[in-house]
Amino acid sequence: MYSDFKTISTYYDALYVKDEEYSLEAAKVKELLIKHGVRSQSELLVLACGTGGHIPYFKDDYHVSGLDLSEDMLALARKKFPGLEFHSGNLIDFDLDRDFDAIVCLYGSIGFVKTLDNLRAAMQRIAAHLRPDGLALITPWSTLEDFKDEIVVDATNKPDLKIARMEEVRLKEPKIVEVRFHHLIGSDDGVAYHEQSIEIGLFSHEEYLSSMSDSGLEVIEEYGGNDVRGGAFIGKRH
């Protein structure tokens, strides 16, 4: 599954990283971090950071590090932000041998852990990397209660790059969502077609809460505003 990001990483930013969405989301995330005691220039870890789409909105306010499983995505992040530290690692077993004041996992990326056992393992790793009173902010891909099948349609139209995007989002198993990507990529070399399929775990509202509390994170807020994709569960380490 993750090896497919070798292709998509080449045009990921052009298709998915949109300033009007990311800047709004990052602004609210910063507001929530401040609200719950995370000070300016604190140590912030961005999990599943991908190509670093959220990094520009955090790097002036915090000492930012990133972690991702895809080496192809990380290569682009390191190229864009050579002064920052990026780690290769899996959400369910990463070990950076250091602590942070805050850890965020945005854009619903926590869903890539797929199973409830993995979700609990990921929360344990997050808690283990937080200092006392450190904050975790996790955005669900969707909750089990809110999920609906859909077809996503989008496009990018730039002078040197045109992309048409359709994605089928379907419930494959009781708690597994399959997303099938269909992308047409137009450039000076012609038009290429890229298809891939990924599976995402679907967890209930209660499973998110219990996985955090069982790992030693006290859930202090559930944010439901539309400016953060999917809302957010915010936990503080005991």
C-alpha positions as MATLAB code, in Angstrom:
seq = 'MYSDFKTISTYYDALYVKDEEYSLEAAKVKELLIKHGVRSQSELLVLACGTGGHIPYFKDDYHVSGLDLSEDMLALARKKFPGLEFHSGNLIDFDLDRDFDAIVCLYGSIGFVKTLDNLRAAMQRIAAHLRPDGLALITPWSTLEDFKDEIVVDATNKPDLKIARMEEVRLKEPKIVEVRFHHLIGSDDGVAYHEQSIEIGLFSHEEYLSSMSDSGLEVIEEYGGNDVRGGAFIGKRH';
ca = [
       0.000    0.000    0.000;
       2.603    2.546    1.034;
       4.892    1.880   -1.949;
       2.183    3.350   -4.209;
       3.020    6.776   -2.806;
       6.170    6.755   -4.949;
       3.987    7.802   -7.885;
       1.504   10.001   -6.085;
       4.250   11.868   -4.233;
       5.354   13.440   -7.526;
       2.120   15.427   -7.776;
       0.708   15.183   -4.247;
       1.229   18.841   -3.368;
      -0.347   20.093   -6.581;
      -3.466   17.991   -6.055;
      -4.001   17.865   -2.293;
      -2.096   20.659   -0.545;
      -4.307   23.708   -0.936;
      -3.439   26.871    0.950;
      -7.056   27.864    1.513;
      -7.662   24.586    3.372;
      -4.331   23.959    5.065;
      -3.841   27.510    6.344;
      -7.325   27.563    7.871;
      -6.845   24.160    9.491;
      -3.379   25.000   10.826;
      -4.623   28.300   12.264;
      -7.338   26.514   14.243;
      -4.922   23.788   15.370;
      -2.551   26.459   16.692;
      -5.460   28.155   18.439;
      -6.402   24.869   20.120;
      -2.805   24.169   21.137;
      -2.490   27.620   22.693;
      -5.851   27.227   24.418;
      -4.604   24.098   26.163;
      -1.225   25.429   27.218;
       1.200   24.743   24.376;
       3.445   27.782   24.227;
       5.137   29.390   21.260;
       8.425   27.725   20.240;
       7.452   24.471   21.930;
       8.573   21.146   20.440;
       5.921   19.938   17.974;
       5.873   16.582   16.170;
       3.689   16.240   13.070;
       2.783   12.586   12.509;
       2.082   11.275    9.001;
       3.523   14.549    7.747;
       3.740   13.411    4.129;
       5.445   16.014    1.955;
       5.163   18.542    4.786;
       1.969   20.250    3.668;
       1.186   21.639    7.125;
       4.789   22.497    7.995;
       4.835   26.064    6.548;
       2.045   27.077    8.908;
       3.776   25.681   12.010;
       7.505   26.206   11.497;
       7.625   29.863   12.591;
       5.659   29.207   15.783;
       7.163   25.912   16.936;
      10.277   23.784   16.732;
       8.761   21.335   14.267;
       9.708   17.753   13.422;
       7.882   15.374   11.101;
       7.385   11.624   10.840;
       6.087    9.548    7.954;
       6.262    5.974    6.679;
       6.762    6.848    3.001;
      10.384    7.567    2.104;
       9.217    9.137   -1.151;
       7.035   11.652    0.666;
       9.779   12.340    3.201;
      12.318   12.990    0.453;
      10.160   15.855   -0.806;
       9.592   17.197    2.709;
      13.333   17.223    3.389;
      13.988   18.985    0.096;
      11.418   21.693    0.867;
      12.499   22.175    4.499;
      16.218   21.335    4.712;
      16.594   22.897    8.145;
      13.988   20.687    9.805;
      14.180   17.143   11.134;
      12.100   14.411    9.520;
      11.912   10.833   10.754;
      10.974    7.634    8.966;
       8.581    5.597   11.057;
       5.294    3.788   11.464;
       2.549    5.280   13.628;
       2.137    2.061   15.580;
       5.747    1.506   16.694;
       7.809    4.675   16.192;
      10.497    5.378   18.765;
      12.370    8.673   18.464;
      14.084    8.562   21.859;
      12.904   12.077   22.686;
       9.831   13.881   24.036;
       7.618   16.629   22.656;
       5.338   19.305   24.055;
       2.682   18.532   21.439;
       2.001   15.891   18.800;
      -0.529   16.318   15.999;
      -1.844   13.833   13.439;
      -3.928   15.672   10.859;
      -5.911   15.062    7.661;
      -7.383   11.857    9.095;
      -4.048   10.070    8.668;
      -4.592    8.047   11.852;
      -6.925    5.880    9.754;
      -3.910    4.311    8.055;
      -3.318    2.178   11.157;
      -6.367    0.155    9.987;
      -7.133   -1.940   13.093;
      -8.275   -1.138   16.608;
      -5.221   -2.877   18.073;
      -3.015   -0.667   15.924;
      -4.965    2.428   16.935;
      -4.349    1.597   20.583;
      -0.675    0.939   19.848;
      -0.377    4.288   18.054;
      -1.923    6.137   20.989;
       0.512    4.396   23.324;
       3.425    5.583   21.201;
       2.031    9.125   21.076;
       1.625    9.243   24.847;
       5.115    7.834   25.341;
       6.593   10.695   23.312;
       4.814   13.469   25.205;
       6.221   15.361   28.171;
       4.018   15.623   31.279;
       1.001   17.788   30.402;
       1.951   17.451   26.729;
      -0.870   17.630   24.211;
      -2.015   15.232   21.479;
      -4.380   16.455   18.775;
      -5.749   13.710   16.528;
      -8.132   14.177   13.608;
     -10.121   11.046   12.696;
     -10.380   10.131    9.024;
     -14.038    9.569    9.836;
     -15.858    7.974   12.713;
     -17.859    4.801   12.291;
     -21.007    6.753   13.119;
     -20.425    9.468   10.501;
     -19.092    7.484    7.535;
     -20.923    7.488    4.201;
     -19.909    6.085    0.827;
     -19.040    8.777   -1.680;
     -17.279    9.622   -4.912;
     -14.837   12.511   -4.653;
     -14.316   14.731   -7.693;
     -11.616   17.385   -7.956;
      -9.185   18.933  -10.420;
      -5.968   20.912  -10.599;
      -5.409   23.310  -13.466;
      -1.950   24.854  -13.596;
      -0.001   26.058  -16.630;
       2.379   23.091  -16.561;
       0.227   20.489  -14.805;
      -3.387   19.370  -15.185;
      -4.915   16.712  -12.920;
      -8.395   15.212  -12.946;
      -9.211   13.295   -9.769;
     -11.979   10.842   -8.962;
     -11.896    8.688   -5.854;
     -14.329    5.957   -4.867;
     -14.773    5.803   -1.105;
     -16.612    2.614   -0.139;
     -17.122    0.467    2.940;
     -15.236   -2.730    2.100;
     -15.666   -4.550    5.410;
     -17.560   -3.603    8.587;
     -14.671   -1.388    9.782;
     -12.480   -1.031    6.696;
     -12.916    1.634    4.037;
     -11.409    1.187    0.594;
     -10.430    4.292   -1.345;
      -9.749    3.760   -5.040;
      -7.896    6.616   -6.680;
      -8.318    7.408  -10.385;
      -6.021   10.233  -11.467;
      -5.382   11.618  -14.941;
      -2.163   13.634  -14.972;
      -1.513   15.920  -17.913;
       1.874   17.524  -18.587;
       4.134   18.391  -21.512;
       4.865   14.658  -21.798;
       1.194   13.845  -22.409;
      -1.535   12.340  -20.228;
      -0.846    9.530  -17.756;
      -3.332    7.504  -15.729;
      -2.599    6.459  -12.153;
      -4.832    4.110  -10.186;
      -4.269    2.816   -6.692;
      -6.270    1.439   -3.799;
      -5.728    1.967   -0.096;
      -7.514    0.677    2.974;
      -8.349    2.884    5.950;
      -9.535    1.851    9.389;
     -12.921    3.053   10.563;
     -13.252    3.488   14.323;
     -16.146    4.526   16.510;
     -16.250    7.705   18.528;
     -15.934    5.668   21.708;
     -12.958    3.699   20.359;
     -11.056    6.928   19.741;
     -11.824    8.122   23.259;
     -10.951    4.836   24.957;
      -7.739    4.347   22.975;
      -6.563    7.757   24.152;
      -7.645    7.399   27.782;
      -6.234    3.869   28.068;
      -2.852    5.157   26.894;
      -2.753    7.807   29.615;
      -4.157   10.712   27.620;
      -6.968   12.593   29.316;
      -9.403   13.729   26.627;
      -9.903   17.416   27.416;
     -11.753   18.519   24.294;
     -13.553   17.153   21.268;
     -13.463   19.844   18.617;
     -16.129   19.639   15.934;
     -15.604   22.704   13.772;
     -15.469   22.419    9.981;
     -12.148   24.280    9.814;
     -10.375   21.121   11.017;
     -11.056   18.223    8.657;
     -12.944   15.562   10.607;
     -12.797   17.483   13.867;
     -10.253   16.651   16.560;
      -9.783   14.653   19.720;
      -7.467   16.516   22.089;
      -5.754   14.664   24.907;
      -3.321   15.713   27.621;
      -0.748   13.355   29.048;
      -1.252   12.657   32.750;
];
